[in-house]
Amino acid sequence: MTELLDQLKVDILNGQLERGSPLRQQDLSERYGVSRIPIRDAIAVLKNQGWLVAHGKAGVMVPELNWCEAEDLYQMRALLECQILEYAIPNISHEVIGKARDINLQLNSLSLSLVERGQLNWELHASLYKVANRPTLFNVVAILNEQVRRYMGFQYGPLNYRDISQNEHEQLLNHLSVGDSEKAIALLHRHIDEAGKELVSYLKATS
């Protein structure tokens, strides 16, 4: 089902599945060449992750994106991710930093889909946060990041934020590699906060 989920997300981000229009299981089954059972299961997962919402008695639709939700998500991310990074820092080894650098190099590829880029971006952040050994906080942060991925079509499209994000990842890892916790946490906050503000400004201007 992972392949089907990824394709649905790609089509949502690319606008192939129109926001606000009802989606029927039978139509999706025919579109993706699978039975209604995997479609039903995929819909359940996507509803849980916020990619789809209920529409009418039995249908679903791709929800409209709005600046209020984006602002809430990024403010929560900035707060909680800086907290979990602070918990993680004593356990962040050179091996952990090396793994994060490898992921950041993968993010340089121009051939990545928006879904692949979103997944790798989370894997980079998660590789640092996991060593905090705070599973409850980690799970909340993971949910917030899944919600934010729905907005990546704007950040890597009209906002052209890819290069800025890559550079800030590298700066973050440099601070961590020399043990400068204060600068690392401050940079992470700026990394998330400024991306959120750019996105919110864009959504306000285009709504």
FENRAVEN-V787329 format. One record per residue. N is the residue number from 0. RES is the residue in one small letter. SS is DSSP state (2 for helix, 1 for strand, 0 for the rest). BURIAL is 1 if it has 9 or more other C-alpha atoms within 8 Angstrom, else 0. D_FIRST is the distance of its C-alpha to the first C-alpha in Angstrom with 1 decimal. Layout:
n=N res=RES ss=SS burial=BURIAL d_first=D_FIRST
n=N res=RES ss=SS burial=BURIAL d_first=D_FIRST
This chain:
n=0 res=m ss=0 burial=0 d_first=0.0
n=1 res=t ss=2 burial=0 d_first=3.8
n=2 res=e ss=2 burial=0 d_first=5.5
n=3 res=l ss=2 burial=1 d_first=5.2
n=4 res=l ss=2 burial=1 d_first=6.2
n=5 res=d ss=2 burial=1 d_first=8.7
n=6 res=q ss=2 burial=0 d_first=10.0
n=7 res=l ss=2 burial=0 d_first=10.6
n=8 res=k ss=2 burial=1 d_first=12.4
n=9 res=v ss=2 burial=1 d_first=14.3
n=10 res=d ss=2 burial=1 d_first=15.5
n=11 res=i ss=2 burial=1 d_first=16.5
n=12 res=l ss=2 burial=1 d_first=18.4
n=13 res=n ss=0 burial=0 d_first=20.0
n=14 res=g ss=0 burial=0 d_first=21.1
n=15 res=q ss=0 burial=0 d_first=19.5
n=16 res=l ss=0 burial=0 d_first=18.4
n=17 res=e ss=0 burial=0 d_first=21.8
n=18 res=r ss=1 burial=1 d_first=22.6
n=19 res=g ss=0 burial=0 d_first=24.3
n=20 res=s ss=0 burial=0 d_first=23.4
n=21 res=p ss=1 burial=1 d_first=21.8
n=22 res=l ss=1 burial=1 d_first=18.3
n=23 res=r ss=0 burial=0 d_first=18.0
n=24 res=q ss=2 burial=1 d_first=15.1
n=25 res=q ss=2 burial=0 d_first=16.9
n=26 res=d ss=2 burial=0 d_first=17.4
n=27 res=l ss=2 burial=1 d_first=13.9
n=28 res=s ss=2 burial=1 d_first=13.0
n=29 res=e ss=2 burial=0 d_first=15.8
n=30 res=r ss=2 burial=0 d_first=15.2
n=31 res=y ss=2 burial=0 d_first=11.7
n=32 res=g ss=0 burial=0 d_first=12.7
n=33 res=v ss=0 burial=0 d_first=10.3
n=34 res=s ss=0 burial=0 d_first=11.6
n=35 res=r ss=2 burial=1 d_first=12.1
n=36 res=i ss=2 burial=0 d_first=10.4
n=37 res=p ss=2 burial=1 d_first=6.7
n=38 res=i ss=2 burial=1 d_first=8.7
n=39 res=r ss=2 burial=1 d_first=10.7
n=40 res=d ss=2 burial=0 d_first=8.2
n=41 res=a ss=2 burial=1 d_first=7.0
n=42 res=i ss=2 burial=1 d_first=10.8
n=43 res=a ss=2 burial=0 d_first=11.7
n=44 res=v ss=2 burial=0 d_first=10.1
n=45 res=l ss=2 burial=1 d_first=11.7
n=46 res=k ss=2 burial=1 d_first=14.8
n=47 res=n ss=2 burial=0 d_first=15.1
n=48 res=q ss=2 burial=1 d_first=15.0
n=49 res=g ss=0 burial=0 d_first=17.4
n=50 res=w ss=0 burial=1 d_first=15.7
n=51 res=l ss=0 burial=1 d_first=16.4
n=52 res=v ss=1 burial=1 d_first=19.3
n=53 res=a ss=1 burial=1 d_first=20.7
n=54 res=h ss=1 burial=1 d_first=22.8
n=55 res=g ss=0 burial=0 d_first=25.3
n=56 res=k ss=0 burial=0 d_first=24.9
n=57 res=a ss=0 burial=0 d_first=21.4
n=58 res=g ss=1 burial=1 d_first=20.0
n=59 res=v ss=1 burial=1 d_first=18.5
n=60 res=m ss=1 burial=1 d_first=19.5
n=61 res=v ss=1 burial=1 d_first=19.1
n=62 res=p ss=0 burial=1 d_first=21.9
n=63 res=e ss=0 burial=0 d_first=24.8
n=64 res=l ss=0 burial=0 d_first=25.3
n=65 res=n ss=0 burial=0 d_first=28.7
n=66 res=w ss=2 burial=1 d_first=30.9
n=67 res=c ss=2 burial=0 d_first=31.6
n=68 res=e ss=2 burial=0 d_first=28.1
n=69 res=a ss=2 burial=1 d_first=27.8
n=70 res=e ss=2 burial=1 d_first=31.2
n=71 res=d ss=2 burial=0 d_first=30.2
n=72 res=l ss=2 burial=1 d_first=27.0
n=73 res=y ss=2 burial=1 d_first=29.0
n=74 res=q ss=2 burial=1 d_first=31.9
n=75 res=m ss=2 burial=1 d_first=30.0
n=76 res=r ss=2 burial=1 d_first=28.2
n=77 res=a ss=2 burial=1 d_first=31.6
n=78 res=l ss=2 burial=1 d_first=33.1
n=79 res=l ss=2 burial=1 d_first=30.5
n=80 res=e ss=2 burial=1 d_first=29.4
n=81 res=c ss=2 burial=1 d_first=33.1
n=82 res=q ss=2 burial=0 d_first=33.7
n=83 res=i ss=2 burial=1 d_first=30.9
n=84 res=l ss=2 burial=1 d_first=32.1
n=85 res=e ss=2 burial=1 d_first=35.6
n=86 res=y ss=2 burial=0 d_first=34.5
n=87 res=a ss=2 burial=1 d_first=32.7
n=88 res=i ss=2 burial=1 d_first=35.5
n=89 res=p ss=2 burial=0 d_first=37.6
n=90 res=n ss=2 burial=0 d_first=34.7
n=91 res=i ss=0 burial=1 d_first=33.6
n=92 res=s ss=0 burial=0 d_first=34.8
n=93 res=h ss=2 burial=0 d_first=35.3
n=94 res=e ss=2 burial=0 d_first=32.3
n=95 res=v ss=2 burial=1 d_first=30.1
n=96 res=i ss=2 burial=1 d_first=31.7
n=97 res=g ss=2 burial=0 d_first=31.2
n=98 res=k ss=2 burial=1 d_first=27.4
n=99 res=a ss=2 burial=1 d_first=27.3
n=100 res=r ss=2 burial=1 d_first=29.5
n=101 res=d ss=2 burial=0 d_first=27.2
n=102 res=i ss=2 burial=1 d_first=24.3
n=103 res=n ss=2 burial=1 d_first=26.8
n=104 res=l ss=2 burial=0 d_first=27.8
n=105 res=q ss=2 burial=0 d_first=24.2
n=106 res=l ss=0 burial=1 d_first=24.2
n=107 res=n ss=0 burial=0 d_first=27.2
n=108 res=s ss=0 burial=0 d_first=25.3
n=109 res=l ss=0 burial=0 d_first=25.6
n=110 res=s ss=0 burial=0 d_first=22.7
n=111 res=l ss=0 burial=1 d_first=20.0
n=112 res=s ss=0 burial=0 d_first=17.9
n=113 res=l ss=2 burial=1 d_first=18.3
n=114 res=v ss=2 burial=1 d_first=14.9
n=115 res=e ss=2 burial=0 d_first=15.7
n=116 res=r ss=2 burial=1 d_first=19.2
n=117 res=g ss=2 burial=1 d_first=18.2
n=118 res=q ss=2 burial=0 d_first=16.1
n=119 res=l ss=2 burial=1 d_first=19.1
n=120 res=n ss=2 burial=1 d_first=21.6
n=121 res=w ss=2 burial=1 d_first=20.2
n=122 res=e ss=2 burial=1 d_first=20.0
n=123 res=l ss=2 burial=1 d_first=23.7
n=124 res=h ss=2 burial=1 d_first=24.8
n=125 res=a ss=2 burial=1 d_first=22.9
n=126 res=s ss=2 burial=1 d_first=24.6
n=127 res=l ss=2 burial=1 d_first=27.8
n=128 res=y ss=2 burial=1 d_first=27.1
n=129 res=k ss=2 burial=1 d_first=25.7
n=130 res=v ss=2 burial=1 d_first=29.1
n=131 res=a ss=2 burial=1 d_first=30.6
n=132 res=n ss=0 burial=0 d_first=29.5
n=133 res=r ss=0 burial=0 d_first=29.1
n=134 res=p ss=2 burial=0 d_first=25.7
n=135 res=t ss=2 burial=0 d_first=26.3
n=136 res=l ss=2 burial=1 d_first=27.3
n=137 res=f ss=2 burial=1 d_first=24.5
n=138 res=n ss=2 burial=0 d_first=21.8
n=139 res=v ss=2 burial=0 d_first=23.6
n=140 res=v ss=2 burial=1 d_first=23.8
n=141 res=a ss=2 burial=1 d_first=20.1
n=142 res=i ss=2 burial=1 d_first=19.5
n=143 res=l ss=2 burial=1 d_first=22.1
n=144 res=n ss=2 burial=1 d_first=20.6
n=145 res=e ss=2 burial=1 d_first=17.2
n=146 res=q ss=2 burial=1 d_first=19.4
n=147 res=v ss=2 burial=1 d_first=21.5
n=148 res=r ss=2 burial=1 d_first=18.8
n=149 res=r ss=2 burial=1 d_first=19.0
n=150 res=y ss=2 burial=1 d_first=22.5
n=151 res=m ss=2 burial=1 d_first=22.0
n=152 res=g ss=2 burial=1 d_first=22.5
n=153 res=f ss=2 burial=1 d_first=26.1
n=154 res=q ss=2 burial=1 d_first=26.8
n=155 res=y ss=0 burial=1 d_first=25.8
n=156 res=g ss=0 burial=1 d_first=27.1
n=157 res=p ss=0 burial=0 d_first=30.4
n=158 res=l ss=0 burial=1 d_first=31.2
n=159 res=n ss=0 burial=0 d_first=30.7
n=160 res=y ss=0 burial=1 d_first=30.2
n=161 res=r ss=2 burial=0 d_first=28.5
n=162 res=d ss=2 burial=0 d_first=31.7
n=163 res=i ss=2 burial=0 d_first=33.0
n=164 res=s ss=2 burial=1 d_first=30.0
n=165 res=q ss=2 burial=1 d_first=30.1
n=166 res=n ss=2 burial=0 d_first=33.8
n=167 res=e ss=2 burial=1 d_first=33.5
n=168 res=h ss=2 burial=1 d_first=31.0
n=169 res=e ss=2 burial=1 d_first=33.5
n=170 res=q ss=2 burial=1 d_first=36.3
n=171 res=l ss=2 burial=1 d_first=34.6
n=172 res=l ss=2 burial=1 d_first=34.0
n=173 res=n ss=2 burial=0 d_first=37.6
n=174 res=h ss=2 burial=1 d_first=38.9
n=175 res=l ss=2 burial=1 d_first=37.0
n=176 res=s ss=2 burial=1 d_first=38.2
n=177 res=v ss=0 burial=0 d_first=41.8
n=178 res=g ss=0 burial=0 d_first=41.4
n=179 res=d ss=0 burial=1 d_first=42.1
n=180 res=s ss=2 burial=1 d_first=40.1
n=181 res=e ss=2 burial=0 d_first=41.8
n=182 res=k ss=2 burial=0 d_first=41.0
n=183 res=a ss=2 burial=1 d_first=37.3
n=184 res=i ss=2 burial=1 d_first=36.8
n=185 res=a ss=2 burial=0 d_first=38.7
n=186 res=l ss=2 burial=1 d_first=36.8
n=187 res=l ss=2 burial=1 d_first=33.4
n=188 res=h ss=2 burial=1 d_first=34.7
n=189 res=r ss=2 burial=0 d_first=36.0
n=190 res=h ss=2 burial=1 d_first=32.8
n=191 res=i ss=2 burial=1 d_first=30.8
n=192 res=d ss=2 burial=1 d_first=33.6
n=193 res=e ss=2 burial=0 d_first=34.7
n=194 res=a ss=2 burial=1 d_first=31.2
n=195 res=g ss=2 burial=1 d_first=30.9
n=196 res=k ss=2 burial=1 d_first=34.4
n=197 res=e ss=2 burial=1 d_first=33.8
n=198 res=l ss=2 burial=1 d_first=30.7
n=199 res=v ss=2 burial=1 d_first=32.5
n=200 res=s ss=2 burial=1 d_first=35.5
n=201 res=y ss=2 burial=1 d_first=33.5
n=202 res=l ss=2 burial=1 d_first=31.9
n=203 res=k ss=2 burial=0 d_first=35.3
n=204 res=a ss=2 burial=0 d_first=36.9
n=205 res=t ss=2 burial=0 d_first=34.4
n=206 res=s ss=0 burial=0 d_first=33.9
